[in-house]
């Protein structure tokens, strides 16, 4: 099969398409014919050697959408021909940037009929991060105020919608030229972080959702009310001074979770959740996909198709 092969850590130029052996599913796995693969910021971090996962050579990619080609003994949730999507094997071996991938069934859910494969492949990691941060970790409820840092990004625009579905008042940070885009997903209030100090512009936040690398979360901590929570998908250690403010901290590591994907499927069926795919590129343009994702200027998601 054709797949993206990475032989060394480094820049996007280290990614190339090659002929490799098709993976064989072991007992209780399924073989999926990949129709589309999502590209996430963590993919680029792995490629560059920033995160120490897996061993080389490596086929990148964790987000996939496709069709079940074969099942093994012990699999009861899927049958050949089923359309599925999910985040496979994260955070260890991926294999999504390929024509075929194997996965445990519990890493996959049925693909929503309303979505194309490209749209479905754009969802898993970003949507699960949003769900696990807002629902499982912060337990956001109706009427609470949620501040999302990086609201126009792949996870951010989905987090806005999940928070609104939970009944929250949603404030997002984004460049001014992206405000209309984020408002289109339901944000109640927006702050241009390039011209405005969000720490002084916003007050009485129940949850601060940190989706951007850098010092933005440290500056935004003062927006939290006592008893609020900072959930960060980008940092492992708490911002200094949280305890003194009576604020909790949680470092979020996203996990494969078919049950949460099924709950997200319900929001999609209700037309309360949609994903924005900025670009769809062929597998041969994987290096360009990584350059785009590293630019930090992408609205929504980038997807590869084999």
Beta strands, then each sheet from edge to edge (+ up, - down):
strand 1: 2-6
strand 2: 15-19
strand 3: 29-39
strand 4: 63-71
strand 5: 83-87
strand 6: 100-104
strand 7: 108-110
strand 8: 145-149
strand 9: 169-173
strand 10: 189-191
strand 11: 205-210
strand 12: 224-232
strand 13: 248-251
strand 14: 277-282
strand 15: 301-305
sheet 1: 1+ 2-
sheet 2: 6+ 3- 4+ 5- 7+
sheet 3: 6+ 3- 15+ 14+
sheet 4: 10+ 9+ 8+ 11+ 12+ 13+
end
